[in-house]
Structure formats: C-alpha cells, structure tokens
Amino acid sequence: MASEEALTDRPLDAATQNIVEIDDLRFAYGGNQVFKGLSLKIPRGKLVAVLGASGCGKTTLLRLIGGQIRPASGTVRVEGELIHELDADRLYALRRKMGMMFQVSGLFSDLSVFENIAFPMREHTELPEEIIRRLVLMKLHAVGLRGAQAMMTGDLSGGMTRRVALARAIAMDPVLAMYDEPFAGLDPISLNVIAGLIRQLNDALGTTSIVVTYDVSESLKLVDYVYIIADGVLAGAGAPDELLASADPFLRQFLHALPDGPIRFHYPSRPMAEELGVSGTSA
C-alpha cells in the first residue's frame, strides 16, 4: 500500500477549495477499530468515490461527515466547521446544506412520490405551495419520474425507488450530496441510469458529491477522483485511470477483482480441524 502521507498530501487541484477535510480520524464500534488514522479531502464541485470492501467503514464515514456520530479522535471539517463540535442548532443549519441518498432509499411508505420530494421543502422552508409544486415537478422531471408523482412508494420498482430517493436527495439543491451504495441491487439498465443522473446532477447543480460503493467498475467510469479504504486507513487515492494502472498488489487485486493477492476471502478464524474438534490427519 502507498504511504498515507503520500496519498493525502497530493492535491487534486491547488486552486480548488475542499468542502470536506478529514484528518487522522479514529473511530471504533466497541472493540472493532473502524478507522485508524484516516485522512482525506473532498474538493468542491467534484464527484468523488469512496471504495472499499463490505464492512470497511464507508457508511460510517458518511455518518461522521453528517455529524450523526463523533470520532474518538481526529477531526472532521465540513465547510470549514468542525462538525463534531457544533451545537444542535449549528449542526442542523449545516445539515440543511447536505443531501443524502440512503442505502435502502429511506422513502416514507405512507406518502406519495410527490409528497416524499415535497417533505424536505416544507420542513426547511416557508415557500408557498405553488412554488413547492413547481420545484417538486422539476426534480422528478430531472430523474424521469414526473409522470409517477401520484404513485405510492410501495408500487415502485427498485430502479424507480432509487430515482425517487435521488430526487429527494437533491430536492434542496444541496452543497454536498452523499450517496450510500446507490447501485446496489439494480439491474444493468437502472444502474446505468442512476449513475448517469448522479453525474449530470452534480455538474448541473454545481454540487459536490460523495459516492460510497463496492461497485468498482461503475464508479470508476463515473467519478473524478477515488479514495480506497482498507484496514482503517487509505489504501489508495487518485484519478480512476491512475489507480487502474497501479502496480500496488492490494490496488491491483481490488480494482481488477483478482482472486489472488493480499485481500483474504476468509475472515480470521481457528484452523478447521480445531474448529471441528478433529485431531490428527486422515490418510
């Protein structure tokens, strides 16, 4: 693996301001040390992927950026603010600048598609209903679902559900949009549509986007820059083409889905014979 210092000190663009800055982040769930000194920066206006194997802490990272949980040590800055030191009012105000597409969509099952998109607008603004209606229709049109506005979420297909969740994530034109496993469980056509929408909306709205996923091939076609997390720290960082050309054994195995390399398939455990209580060897 490349050294952490080499990865985090290499700027994407010296003239680009970072909207998120994470430095020496440490966090654990009980005895499970998720982050062991993670440092990375998310530049304004870019679409950045955070990749890693299942369980490496990708969703936890989004929760730390959103201020839902606090680090054991280190810092998480969003828009220059130490998010884990904000009081409730300031944290609430900062969260209004964020949009989130949840891993399981998180739509309200007892509300229509229209009402799901209108909800954050009614919660966070005092806009008149006619303006809210126009904005909702614009967001649904952007994801190709203006005609589905009256449908209930339980009647939507998986791909349609993800598109509604995407529309709600960008309902308030967020400064920072975060997408938690947006491609999981989608058929190839729906996946391609969602990926294209994330790219288009990022550029059209001038938003900064973070996509956390284990879908390597799709994310590398989509994003400007990639961070790869392993064992609680950065394993790699760079533009997609740069990482794909890397000779680093870990990056090569992970990005090209190779069976052999430093990434183990089996979780650490006792030898099988010991686990089964078998002694000796059979002929």
N, C-alpha and C positions, 0 to 999 in steps of 0.2 A: 504494500500500500504506500501511496505517496505520503510524505510528511504533512501533518495538519497545518503547520506554519506555511509551507509552500502553497497549500491549497487556498487558505483563507487570505493570504496577503496579495494574491494575484487579482487585480481589479478587472471587472468586466469592461468598464469604461470610466476613465478617471473623471469625466465630466458629469457622470450620472449620480444623482443622489440616491442613497439607499433608503428604502421605506421601512425595511426590517433589518435589524442588526442584532445578531446573537453571538455572545462571547462567553467562552468557557462554561457552557451550560451543563449543569449536572442535575439529574433527576432520577428518582427511583420509586418503584412501587414495592414497598416493603424491602425485601432482600434482592429484588430484581433491579439491577442498576441499568436503567434505560439509556441515559446519556452520561458520558464520562469525560466531558470537556468539549462538547460540540461547539463549533464556531462557524457561522456562515452569514452572508449578507444577501438581501434581495433588492436589486436595483429598481428604481421607479420606472414604470412603464413596460417592464419586461414580463415575459411568460416563462416561469421557472418551474422545473420539475424536481421533486424530491423523491428519489427512488430508494428502494431497499427491500429486502426480503420481508415476508409477513412477520410481524412482531418486533421489527427493528425500532419502532417508535415514531412512525410517520404521523399517525393520527394524534399521538401525544404531543408532537411538535406543534400541530395546529392549535391544540388546546392551550398550549403555553403562549403562543402568539396571541390568541384571543383572550388571554387572562382568565381562563376557566380554572387553571391550576397554576401553582407557583413553583419556580425552580428551587432546589435545595441550595444551589449556589450558582454564580454566574449571572449574566444579565440578558434580558430580552427587551429590546427597544423597538417600538412601533411609532413611526412619525416622530422620532426623537424622544419619545416618552418611555420611561421605564415602566412597562405595563404592569409588572407585578408589585409596583409601589403606589399605584394610583388608588385613590379612594373610590367609593362606589359611583359617585356622580361623574367623575372624570373618566372612569373606565366605561361607563355607559355611553358617554359622549363619544369616546374613541371607537367603541364598537359600532356606532351608527355609521362610521366610515367603512365598515367591513361588510362583505357579503360572504355567505357560507353555503356551499352545496354539500349536504351531509352524505355520508357513505350509504345510508339507507333512505335517502331523499328527504325524510322528515316532513312530509306534507301533512296537513291537517285532514284527516279522513272524513270529517263531518262538514267540510267546506268544499265548495266547487272549485274548479281550476281558477276561475276569475277571482273568487274570494281569497284563495291562497296567495295570489300575487298582490291583491289589494291590502292584505293584512299588514305588512310592514309599513306601507304608506299611511294607513290610518293610525298605526301605532306611533309612528315617529314624526308625523307632520300634521298640519292643520289645513291641508289642501281641501278645496271643495270637491264634492263627489264627482262632478263633471270632469274636473282635471284628473282625478284619480282614475276614472273610467278610461280616459284617453291614454294615460300612461300605461295602464294595465294592458290595453289592447296593443299598444306599441311593443311592449315587452313580449307578449305572446306572439305577435307577428314576427318578431325577431327570431323566435325559435320554431316558427312554422305551425303554431297551435292556436291561432286566433279563432279558428272555427270550432275549437274544443272548449271554449271558455265556460260553457254551461255544464260540462261533464263533471261528475264526481270523481275523485281521485281513485276510488276503487274500481272504476270502469276503464281505467287507462292501461295500456300495455306497458311493459317495462321500459321501453325506449321513450314512450310519451311521458311517463312519470319522471324520467331523468330530465327531459326537456323542460317540464314544468318546474322542477327543482332548480334548474339552471336559470330560468326566467325569474324565479323568486330571489335567487342569489344576487342577481344584478338589478333587482327592482328599484333600489335606491341609488343606482349609479355609484357603486362603492369605489373608494380609492384603492382598496385592497380586496380582491376576491380570492377565496380559498376553496379548493375542490378536493374533497376526500374520496378517493377511489371512484372517479366519475365514470370509468369504463367497465367496472365490474359487472359481470352477468349480462352484458349487452351482446346482441347479435352483430355480425360484421357491419351491416348497413347502419344500424343505430349507433354503433361505436364511432364509425366514420363521421356521422352527422354531428354527434356530440363534440367530438374532437375539433371539427371544423368550426362549430359555433363558439367554442371556448377561444379559439384563435381569433376569429372575427370580432367577437365582442370585446376581447382585450384590446385590440387595435382600434376599434371604432370608438370605444368609450374612454380610451386613454387610461385604462385600469392597469394595476399591477396584479398579476395572477400567480398563485402558487398551486400547482397540481401535485398531490401526493398519490402515488400509484406504484403497483408492482408490474404494470404493463409496460415493459421496456420498449418494445418495438413501436407502439403507438405514440408514446410520449416523446421519443427521440425524433419523430417526424414532425412534432408539433411545437416544441419549445425552443427558446433562445439559449437557455443555459440549464445545466443539470448538476444537482448535488446527489451523491450516493452515500447513504449511511450504512455503517456496519459496525457492530460491536461497540455502539455508543459514541462513535466519532465519525468524522468524514473519511470515507474510503476513496473518494474521487470527486473531482469538480472540474467542469469545463464545458465548452460547446459540444453538442452531440457528435459532430464529426471527429473532434479531438479525442473524445473518450472512446469512440468506436475503434480508433486507430491505436489505442494504448496497448502496450505490451505487458502492463501490470497483470500478474496472474489472477488476482481477485477480479479486477475490472473485466478482463477478457472472459473469464468464466461466467460472470454475472450478466454482462451485456449480450453475450452470444449464446447464453443458455447451454453451456457445455457441461457434460456430466462429470468430468474430472477436473479437479482443481482444489483450491483451499477451502471452498464452501462445502460444508458437510451436509448430507441429506438427513442423517440420523441425529436426533437430539442426544446429548451426552447421557450415557446410561452404563449400568454394570454389564459385564460380559453376559451373553445369552445363556451360557451353561450355568453361570452362577445364579442368574435370574430364575432359571427353571429348576434349580436345585440338582443339577446333573453333575456328577464328578467323573473325572477321567475322560477318555476319548473312546469312541467306538471304532471298530476295525473297518 
